Amino acid sequence: MKIIGSDYDGTLNHGGIDDKKLAAIEKWRSAGNVFALVSGRGPDGVLELYEEKKFGCDYLIANNGAVILKPDGTEVYAAKCKAELAVPLLEHLFKNGCEWAHVQTEFYCRVFADEKNCKKEGEYTLETLPEIPFFTQINTQLPTFEDSARVTAAVNEAFGSELNPLQNGECLDIVRKDINKATGLYMLAEMLSAEYNDIIAVGDNINDTHMIAEFRSYAMENSVDSIKELADFVTPGVAELIKKELEENATY
């Protein structure tokens, strides 16, 4: 059994999810292997993608490795950050130019720097934010890649001993210090009694760095340069990756 851990945006969904990709994933799984989505999106977001796109999948790894779900929504693992870090972190984000942040906790929680933007249930300011028991990720988006890099560095300087800020293009995802997409795949492999050499990762952007560096890996042709430099191979897509892996391992 081997495990493919695939990023979603810019990777599995690069150019859409067509019949060729669906057939390749099904062939991979039919050969006794595991296909896992590994995304920076939250649990609700990855479950929505799974339901909407109807791609075959054995596990959904959300929040950059912090949460692992079965396709039916059952949570099998969650790496939680301390609740008391949330407000200081949000204050720091707003001070550095962020207009909003999404707090991934046990209820929908979107926090705005300006109260005039709070227009529906689940939207708050720092003054109206209810008590949260924990968070698995806090994420935001900046106007440009350079702004995101600047705020990522600022968060790392202020909170790097406890939190891991992961830039993803213009977006910024902040998880527990010991969490990233590689640790999520390691946790899944442990659950499945798989070995290190059984794991294959594919991605395209900066928040994929840990899993691309750690495992046998593929960078998408549309990847940022740093991911291409780290990866073992470059591929035009997930279907082509699967074809290559099945042929090389003679599992078909």
Order of alpha helices (4+ residues) and beta strands (2+ residues): beta-alpha-beta-alpha-beta-beta-beta-beta-alpha-beta-beta-beta-beta-beta-alpha-beta-beta-alpha-beta-alpha-beta-alpha-beta-alpha
